[in-house]
Amino acid sequence: MIQNQNLTEAPNLAWVEKISNFLDSKFRIPGTKLKFGWDPLIGLIPGIGDFTGFIISAILMLYMTRYGASRKVVIVMSLNILLDAMIGTVPIVGSLFDFGFKANKRNIELLKEHYYEGKHQGNGNGIILTIMFALISLFALLIFSIFKLITFIIHIF
């Protein structure tokens, strides 16, 4: 178990926290405590932006899993990523959701609870491939459905 409260002091996990902050809380709205990152901004690019955010989040989760995240942590992280990806595909609404939900930040908090508070103990390696396959399949199905819907709307007009 890591004994400090900051993942940046753990050499193998420092970059995970940095990327998470980059995606979810890099910038602050002046005069407020509201923060946002690149995730809602990249999400404004139809299809590509949401897919890019999904892939980055999935890579972060896979890396965290390699360092002993429990089944419960892996499942909750996967659900955070899936919810972020699914709602993120809705134009404008998805970016607003990304602005508030911050899936990567939530996943970092889960990781900290796991390491520092001893919560969610165990190993999640056994289910990660199944979850990743399901996430990628659902995301691909969503992108395909949106493409078909746009094609249908274009043909109507």
C-alpha positions as a Python dict, from the first residue, in 0.01 Angstrom:
ca = {
    (1, 'M'): (0, 0, 0),
    (2, 'I'): (126, 348, -87),
    (3, 'Q'): (165, 554, 230),
    (4, 'N'): (136, 911, 96),
    (5, 'Q'): (-176, 1105, 1),
    (6, 'N'): (-60, 1226, -340),
    (7, 'L'): (-29, 993, -637),
    (8, 'T'): (233, 1222, -790),
    (9, 'E'): (474, 1092, -525),
    (10, 'A'): (418, 735, -641),
    (11, 'P'): (656, 707, -940),
    (12, 'N'): (450, 454, -1136),
    (13, 'L'): (121, 637, -1097),
    (14, 'A'): (224, 1003, -1117),
    (15, 'W'): (149, 1034, -1488),
    (16, 'V'): (-200, 886, -1438),
    (17, 'E'): (-296, 1166, -1201),
    (18, 'K'): (-137, 1430, -1426),
    (19, 'I'): (-328, 1312, -1733),
    (20, 'S'): (-649, 1293, -1531),
    (21, 'N'): (-605, 1653, -1417),
    (22, 'F'): (-520, 1756, -1774),
    (23, 'L'): (-845, 1600, -1899),
    (24, 'D'): (-1077, 1705, -1616),
    (25, 'S'): (-946, 2010, -1430),
    (26, 'K'): (-662, 2183, -1617),
    (27, 'F'): (-834, 2523, -1639),
    (28, 'R'): (-1026, 2738, -1391),
    (29, 'I'): (-1303, 2978, -1480),
    (30, 'P'): (-1180, 3314, -1347),
    (31, 'G'): (-1354, 3431, -1033),
    (32, 'T'): (-1501, 3087, -958),
    (33, 'K'): (-1394, 2752, -818),
    (34, 'L'): (-1516, 2578, -1134),
    (35, 'K'): (-1252, 2378, -1318),
    (36, 'F'): (-1258, 2195, -1647),
    (37, 'G'): (-1008, 2020, -1867),
    (38, 'W'): (-954, 1918, -2224),
    (39, 'D'): (-1213, 1636, -2216),
    (40, 'P'): (-1521, 1856, -2268),
    (41, 'L'): (-1331, 2063, -2524),
    (42, 'I'): (-1216, 1765, -2732),
    (43, 'G'): (-1569, 1627, -2699),
    (44, 'L'): (-1694, 1915, -2914),
    (45, 'I'): (-1536, 1744, -3217),
    (46, 'P'): (-1814, 1506, -3328),
    (47, 'G'): (-1722, 1137, -3297),
    (48, 'I'): (-1346, 1179, -3289),
    (49, 'G'): (-1338, 1383, -2968),
    (50, 'D'): (-1551, 1142, -2766),
    (51, 'F'): (-1366, 840, -2901),
    (52, 'T'): (-1030, 999, -2813),
    (53, 'G'): (-1145, 1074, -2458),
    (54, 'F'): (-1278, 720, -2424),
    (55, 'I'): (-949, 565, -2539),
    (56, 'I'): (-741, 781, -2305),
    (57, 'S'): (-968, 698, -2009),
    (58, 'A'): (-954, 328, -2095),
    (59, 'I'): (-572, 335, -2110),
    (60, 'L'): (-560, 508, -1770),
    (61, 'M'): (-793, 245, -1625),
    (62, 'L'): (-587, -41, -1769),
    (63, 'Y'): (-274, 107, -1616),
    (64, 'M'): (-439, 150, -1276),
    (65, 'T'): (-559, -210, -1295),
    (66, 'R'): (-202, -329, -1347),
    (67, 'Y'): (-122, -183, -1005),
    (68, 'G'): (-374, -393, -820),
    (69, 'A'): (-707, -213, -840),
    (70, 'S'): (-976, -445, -703),
    (71, 'R'): (-1271, -584, -896),
    (72, 'K'): (-1503, -328, -742),
    (73, 'V'): (-1273, -41, -836),
    (74, 'V'): (-1236, -173, -1191),
    (75, 'I'): (-1612, -211, -1231),
    (76, 'V'): (-1688, 137, -1097),
    (77, 'M'): (-1409, 291, -1309),
    (78, 'S'): (-1549, 112, -1614),
    (79, 'L'): (-1898, 243, -1542),
    (80, 'N'): (-1761, 596, -1501),
    (81, 'I'): (-1587, 570, -1838),
    (82, 'L'): (-1891, 415, -2007),
    (83, 'L'): (-2129, 681, -1871),
    (84, 'D'): (-1887, 955, -1976),
    (85, 'A'): (-1852, 807, -2326),
    (86, 'M'): (-2222, 741, -2379),
    (87, 'I'): (-2349, 1081, -2267),
    (88, 'G'): (-2044, 1251, -2417),
    (89, 'T'): (-2158, 1157, -2768),
    (90, 'V'): (-2464, 1381, -2740),
    (91, 'P'): (-2365, 1716, -2895),
    (92, 'I'): (-2332, 2006, -2649),
    (93, 'V'): (-2510, 1814, -2370),
    (94, 'G'): (-2221, 1569, -2364),
    (95, 'S'): (-1964, 1845, -2323),
    (96, 'L'): (-2168, 2002, -2043),
    (97, 'F'): (-2187, 1659, -1879),
    (98, 'D'): (-1808, 1618, -1914),
    (99, 'F'): (-1767, 1960, -1752),
    (100, 'G'): (-1943, 1838, -1436),
    (101, 'F'): (-1897, 1460, -1420),
    (102, 'K'): (-1516, 1432, -1458),
    (103, 'A'): (-1487, 1053, -1498),
    (104, 'N'): (-1107, 1046, -1481),
    (105, 'K'): (-1102, 1250, -1161),
    (106, 'R'): (-1358, 1010, -1009),
    (107, 'N'): (-1139, 717, -1109),
    (108, 'I'): (-834, 875, -944),
    (109, 'E'): (-1037, 921, -624),
    (110, 'L'): (-1132, 552, -635),
    (111, 'L'): (-766, 464, -674),
    (112, 'K'): (-671, 682, -378),
    (113, 'E'): (-942, 520, -164),
    (114, 'H'): (-805, 182, -263),
    (115, 'Y'): (-443, 262, -179),
    (116, 'Y'): (-469, 507, 111),
    (117, 'E'): (-783, 399, 292),
    (118, 'G'): (-766, 27, 222),
    (119, 'K'): (-1109, 27, 57),
    (120, 'H'): (-1204, -198, -234),
    (121, 'Q'): (-920, -449, -177),
    (122, 'G'): (-853, -738, -413),
    (123, 'N'): (-740, -776, -771),
    (124, 'G'): (-935, -673, -1081),
    (125, 'N'): (-718, -833, -1347),
    (126, 'G'): (-956, -1126, -1401),
    (127, 'I'): (-1243, -919, -1536),
    (128, 'I'): (-1070, -632, -1712),
    (129, 'L'): (-1068, -788, -2062),
    (130, 'T'): (-1439, -865, -2044),
    (131, 'I'): (-1524, -515, -1926),
    (132, 'M'): (-1301, -351, -2187),
    (133, 'F'): (-1456, -563, -2464),
    (134, 'A'): (-1804, -467, -2345),
    (135, 'L'): (-1714, -98, -2321),
    (136, 'I'): (-1557, -88, -2666),
    (137, 'S'): (-1850, -280, -2818),
    (138, 'L'): (-2109, -49, -2661),
    (139, 'F'): (-1919, 261, -2764),
    (140, 'A'): (-1881, 132, -3122),
    (141, 'L'): (-2254, 54, -3131),
    (142, 'L'): (-2334, 404, -3008),
    (143, 'I'): (-2110, 570, -3268),
    (144, 'F'): (-2263, 350, -3541),
    (145, 'S'): (-2615, 442, -3424),
    (146, 'I'): (-2536, 813, -3426),
    (147, 'F'): (-2388, 782, -3775),
    (148, 'K'): (-2701, 603, -3898),
    (149, 'L'): (-2926, 864, -3733),
    (150, 'I'): (-2735, 1150, -3896),
    (151, 'T'): (-2748, 973, -4233),
    (152, 'F'): (-3123, 923, -4192),
    (153, 'I'): (-3180, 1290, -4100),
    (154, 'I'): (-2973, 1409, -4396),
    (155, 'H'): (-3178, 1196, -4634),
    (156, 'I'): (-3504, 1334, -4495),
    (157, 'F'): (-3403, 1692, -4564),
}
